[in-house]
Amino acid sequence: MANIKSAIKRVRVNNDSRLRNQALKSDLRTAVKHVETAVSNNDAAAAKTALLTASSKIDKAAQSGVIHRNKANRQKSNLTKRVNALGA
């Protein structure tokens, strides 16, 4: 354990950030899985609504730095392609 006051604060702040990032990432994965299950069940309406929420969560995760913006764009693109394939 750190002895210096600033080091103690850094440990606390890093732990808080880690927990926040973990929660965001978990929420993100859940949203993506909802889209994937809707696509696998051929439920176009559910897939479109799930895609909207997943896109929002992906953008928020990228904005806060949890995932890279290129990864966010790639994920959104791949999910959108799969949902659009249902309608065609």
MDTraj code that builds the backbone (N, CA, C; nanometers):
import mdtraj as md
import numpy as np

residues = "MET ALA ASN ILE LYS SER ALA ILE LYS ARG VAL ARG VAL ASN ASN ASP SER ARG LEU ARG ASN GLN ALA LEU LYS SER ASP LEU ARG THR ALA VAL LYS HIS VAL GLU THR ALA VAL SER ASN ASN ASP ALA ALA ALA ALA LYS THR ALA LEU LEU THR ALA SER SER LYS ILE ASP LYS ALA ALA GLN SER GLY VAL ILE HIS ARG ASN LYS ALA ASN ARG GLN LYS SER ASN LEU THR LYS ARG VAL ASN ALA LEU GLY ALA".split()
xyz = np.array([
    [0.0845, -0.1190, 0.0000],
    [0.0000, 0.0000, 0.0000],
    [0.0879, 0.1238, 0.0000],
    [0.0440, 0.2257, -0.0703],
    [0.1206, 0.3501, -0.0815],
    [0.1187, 0.4275, 0.0501],
    [0.2257, 0.5013, 0.0742],
    [0.2358, 0.5819, 0.1960],
    [0.2134, 0.7301, 0.1690],
    [0.2460, 0.7726, 0.0482],
    [0.2364, 0.9150, 0.0137],
    [0.0908, 0.9491, -0.0167],
    [0.0497, 1.0670, 0.0279],
    [-0.0907, 1.1078, 0.0165],
    [-0.1388, 1.1077, -0.1291],
    [-0.0574, 1.1603, -0.2191],
    [-0.0983, 1.1663, -0.3596],
    [-0.1059, 1.0266, -0.4210],
    [-0.0178, 0.9368, -0.3764],
    [-0.0203, 0.8003, -0.4278],
    [-0.1443, 0.7256, -0.3779],
    [-0.1822, 0.7536, -0.2529],
    [-0.3041, 0.6928, -0.1975],
    [-0.4252, 0.7387, -0.2780],
    [-0.4286, 0.8664, -0.3115],
    [-0.5412, 0.9192, -0.3897],
    [-0.5432, 0.8575, -0.5297],
    [-0.4251, 0.8410, -0.5912],
    [-0.4197, 0.7824, -0.7251],
    [-0.4754, 0.6393, -0.7226],
    [-0.4406, 0.5641, -0.6178],
    [-0.4921, 0.4273, -0.6060],
    [-0.6438, 0.4291, -0.5990],
    [-0.6978, 0.5213, -0.5186],
    [-0.8429, 0.5311, -0.5031],
    [-0.9097, 0.5728, -0.6341],
    [-0.8540, 0.6729, -0.6992],
    [-0.9112, 0.7229, -0.8248],
    [-0.9034, 0.6163, -0.9345],
    [-0.7905, 0.5470, -0.9419],
    [-0.7756, 0.4418, -1.0432],
    [-0.8746, 0.3286, -1.0207],
    [-0.8974, 0.2953, -0.8945],
    [-0.9934, 0.1896, -0.8629],
    [-1.1348, 0.2311, -0.9021],
    [-1.1703, 0.3564, -0.8721],
    [-1.3025, 0.4064, -0.9102],
    [-1.3199, 0.4035, -1.0620],
    [-1.2163, 0.4472, -1.1349],
    [-1.2229, 0.4480, -1.2812],
    [-1.2351, 0.3064, -1.3354],
    [-1.1606, 0.2140, -1.2764],
    [-1.1639, 0.0752, -1.3216],
    [-1.3045, 0.0173, -1.3051],
    [-1.3660, 0.0440, -1.1912],
    [-1.5007, -0.0076, -1.1671],
    [-1.6023, 0.0545, -1.2628],
    [-1.5876, 0.1854, -1.2884],
    [-1.6788, 0.2534, -1.3808],
    [-1.6619, 0.1971, -1.5220],
    [-1.5364, 0.1778, -1.5647],
    [-1.5099, 0.1246, -1.6978],
    [-1.5627, -0.0183, -1.7118],
    [-1.5470, -0.0965, -1.6052],
    [-1.5963, -0.2332, -1.6056],
    [-1.7473, -0.2364, -1.6262],
    [-1.8168, -0.1491, -1.5554],
    [-1.9628, -0.1439, -1.5660],
    [-2.0054, -0.1017, -1.7064],
    [-1.9390, -0.0008, -1.7623],
    [-1.9713, 0.0448, -1.8978],
    [-1.9481, -0.0664, -1.9999],
    [-1.8360, -0.1369, -1.9860],
    [-1.8023, -0.2416, -2.0801],
    [-1.9011, -0.3574, -2.0720],
    [-1.9414, -0.3907, -1.9502],
    [-2.0376, -0.4982, -1.9308],
    [-2.1719, -0.4618, -1.9927],
    [-2.2149, -0.3383, -1.9701],
    [-2.3403, -0.2896, -2.0270],
    [-2.3334, -0.2901, -2.1797],
    [-2.2198, -0.2535, -2.2324],
    [-2.1973, -0.2513, -2.3768],
    [-2.2088, -0.3920, -2.4350],
    [-2.1426, -0.4883, -2.3716],
    [-2.1469, -0.6259, -2.4202],
    [-2.2897, -0.6814, -2.4180],
    [-2.3627, -0.6481, -2.3129],
    [-2.5008, -0.6949, -2.3015],
    [-2.5857, -0.6388, -2.4145],
    [-2.5691, -0.5100, -2.4436],
    [-2.6460, -0.4466, -2.5512],
    [-2.6140, -0.5111, -2.6859],
    [-2.4879, -0.5404, -2.7101],
    [-2.4475, -0.6038, -2.8366],
    [-2.5064, -0.7439, -2.8456],
    [-2.5084, -0.8164, -2.7328],
    [-2.5645, -0.9511, -2.7341],
    [-2.7145, -0.9486, -2.7612],
    [-2.7825, -0.8450, -2.7138],
    [-2.9260, -0.8337, -2.7420],
    [-2.9491, -0.8199, -2.8926],
    [-2.8643, -0.7424, -2.9590],
    [-2.8763, -0.7270, -3.1046],
    [-2.8492, -0.8611, -3.1725],
    [-2.7430, -0.9281, -3.1292],
    [-2.7058, -1.0545, -3.1928],
    [-2.8127, -1.1618, -3.1755],
    [-2.8755, -1.1681, -3.0582],
    [-2.9809, -1.2685, -3.0380],
    [-3.1041, -1.2351, -3.1212],
    [-3.1351, -1.1063, -3.1327],
    [-3.2487, -1.0665, -3.2157],
    [-3.2232, -1.1016, -3.3620],
    [-3.1000, -1.0822, -3.4070],
    [-3.0647, -1.1160, -3.5456],
    [-3.0720, -1.2669, -3.5663],
    [-3.0222, -1.3444, -3.4696],
    [-3.0240, -1.4904, -3.4858],
    [-3.1660, -1.5469, -3.4807],
    [-3.2570, -1.4739, -3.4124],
    [-3.3969, -1.5160, -3.4081],
    [-3.4784, -1.4604, -3.5250],
    [-3.4133, -1.3894, -3.6154],
    [-3.4778, -1.3270, -3.7319],
    [-3.5910, -1.2327, -3.6915],
    [-3.5718, -1.1607, -3.5830],
    [-3.6704, -1.0638, -3.5343],
    [-3.6215, -0.9233, -3.5721],
    [-3.6675, -0.8746, -3.6858],
    [-3.6169, -0.7488, -3.7399],
    [-3.6534, -0.6297, -3.6517],
    [-3.7758, -0.6264, -3.6016],
    [-3.8187, -0.5122, -3.5202],
    [-3.7391, -0.5034, -3.3909],
    [-3.7209, -0.6156, -3.3245],
    [-3.6435, -0.6168, -3.1995],
    [-3.4975, -0.5840, -3.2264],
    [-3.4465, -0.6309, -3.3402],
    [-3.3064, -0.6053, -3.3745],
    [-3.2824, -0.4565, -3.3979],
    [-3.3790, -0.3899, -3.4622],
    [-3.3621, -0.2467, -3.4890],
    [-3.3643, -0.1652, -3.3605],
    [-3.4544, -0.1967, -3.2685],
    [-3.4582, -0.1223, -3.1422],
    [-3.3350, -0.1527, -3.0580],
    [-3.2912, -0.2791, -3.0591],
    [-3.1708, -0.3160, -2.9845],
    [-3.0480, -0.2494, -3.0448],
    [-3.0494, -0.2332, -3.1778],
    [-2.9364, -0.1674, -3.2444],
    [-2.9254, -0.0213, -3.2026],
    [-3.0394, 0.0459, -3.1890],
    [-3.0365, 0.1860, -3.1462],
    [-2.9747, 0.2011, -3.0074],
    [-3.0156, 0.1171, -2.9139],
    [-2.9599, 0.1266, -2.7790],
    [-2.8131, 0.0859, -2.7782],
    [-2.7786, -0.0174, -2.8550],
    [-2.6391, -0.0620, -2.8602],
    [-2.5502, 0.0462, -2.9203],
    [-2.5976, 0.1126, -3.0259],
    [-2.5186, 0.2195, -3.0882],
    [-2.4933, 0.3326, -2.9897],
    [-2.5953, 0.3659, -2.9130],
    [-2.5800, 0.4713, -2.8126],
    [-2.4775, 0.4319, -2.7078],
    [-2.4839, 0.3097, -2.6599],
    [-2.3900, 0.2633, -2.5574],
    [-2.2482, 0.2541, -2.6134],
    [-2.2361, 0.2123, -2.7386],
    [-2.1044, 0.2047, -2.8023],
    [-2.0434, 0.3439, -2.8126],
    [-2.1246, 0.4421, -2.8546],
    [-2.0756, 0.5792, -2.8661],
    [-2.0319, 0.6349, -2.7305],
    [-2.1108, 0.6084, -2.6270],
    [-2.0758, 0.6574, -2.4938],
    [-1.9476, 0.5943, -2.4428],
    [-1.9287, 0.4657, -2.4702],
    [-1.8070, 0.3972, -2.4277],
    [-1.6852, 0.4527, -2.5010],
    [-1.7013, 0.4839, -2.6288],
    [-1.5909, 0.5404, -2.7058],
    [-1.5599, 0.6827, -2.6593],
    [-1.6637, 0.7581, -2.6273],
    [-1.6454, 0.8962, -2.5844],
    [-1.5722, 0.9034, -2.4508],
    [-1.6011, 0.8083, -2.3623],
    [-1.5356, 0.8097, -2.2317],
    [-1.4004, 0.7389, -2.2341],
    [-1.3634, 0.6805, -2.3470],
    [-1.2309, 0.6200, -2.3604],
    [-1.2249, 0.4747, -2.3175],
    [-1.3388, 0.4121, -2.2949],
    [-1.3401, 0.2720, -2.2549],
    [-1.2982, 0.1842, -2.3716],
    [-1.3464, 0.2171, -2.4913],
    [-1.3019, 0.1486, -2.6121],
    [-1.2539, 0.2542, -2.7120],
    [-1.1734, 0.2109, -2.8064],
    [-1.1201, 0.3023, -2.9074],
    [-1.2298, 0.3407, -3.0057],
    [-1.2223, 0.4614, -3.0590],
    [-1.3282, 0.5096, -3.1489],
    [-1.3357, 0.4283, -3.2773],
    [-1.2224, 0.3778, -3.3243],
    [-1.2262, 0.2938, -3.4446],
    [-1.2970, 0.1612, -3.4168],
    [-1.2736, 0.1062, -3.2989],
    [-1.3432, -0.0174, -3.2615],
    [-1.4923, 0.0082, -3.2510],
    [-1.5287, 0.1230, -3.1959],
    [-1.6697, 0.1578, -3.1824],
    [-1.7349, 0.1665, -3.3207],
    [-1.6700, 0.2345, -3.4126],
    [-1.7244, 0.2484, -3.5479],
    [-1.7346, 0.1128, -3.6181],
    [-1.6347, 0.0283, -3.5969],
    [-1.6350, -0.1047, -3.6584],
    [-1.7498, -0.1893, -3.6028],
    [-1.7682, -0.1841, -3.4699],
    [-1.8775, -0.2602, -3.4083],
    [-2.0131, -0.2144, -3.4590],
    [-2.0328, -0.0830, -3.4633],
    [-2.1605, -0.0298, -3.5110],
    [-2.1845, -0.0690, -3.6557],
    [-2.0809, -0.0630, -3.7375],
    [-2.0936, -0.0972, -3.8785],
    [-2.1315, -0.2444, -3.8960],
    [-2.0637, -0.3323, -3.8230],
    [-2.0920, -0.4758, -3.8358],
    [-2.2323, -0.5100, -3.7875],
    [-2.2728, -0.4498, -3.6771],
    [-2.4077, -0.4760, -3.6260],
    [-2.5131, -0.4241, -3.7237],
    [-2.4901, -0.3048, -3.7787],
    [-2.5853, -0.2459, -3.8725],
    [-2.5992, -0.3314, -3.9982],
    [-2.4870, -0.3834, -4.0469],
    [-2.4914, -0.4709, -4.1650],
    [-2.5767, -0.5938, -4.1382],
    [-2.5615, -0.6520, -4.0206],
    [-2.6351, -0.7736, -3.9875],
    [-2.7849, -0.7445, -3.9718],
    [-2.8167, -0.6298, -3.9118],
    [-2.9581, -0.5946, -3.8956],
    [-3.0204, -0.5617, -4.0302],
    [-2.9490, -0.4892, -4.1146],
    [-3.0013, -0.4542, -4.2466],
    [-3.0186, -0.5768, -4.3347],
    [-2.9380, -0.6799, -4.3130],
    [-2.9508, -0.8022, -4.3923],
    [-3.0831, -0.8735, -4.3623],
    [-3.1372, -0.8505, -4.2428],
    [-3.2659, -0.9121, -4.2082],
    [-3.3791, -0.8548, -4.2934],
    [-3.3726, -0.7230, -4.3168],
    [-3.4785, -0.6572, -4.3912],
    [-3.4762, -0.6883, -4.5396],
    [-3.3580, -0.7206, -4.5908],
    [-3.3440, -0.7428, -4.7354],
    [-3.3855, -0.8817, -4.7771],
])
top = md.Topology()
chain = top.add_chain()
for i, resn in enumerate(residues, 1):
    res = top.add_residue(resn, chain, resSeq=i)
    for name in ("N", "CA", "C"):
        top.add_atom(name, md.element.get_by_symbol(name[0]), res)
traj = md.Trajectory(xyz[None], top)
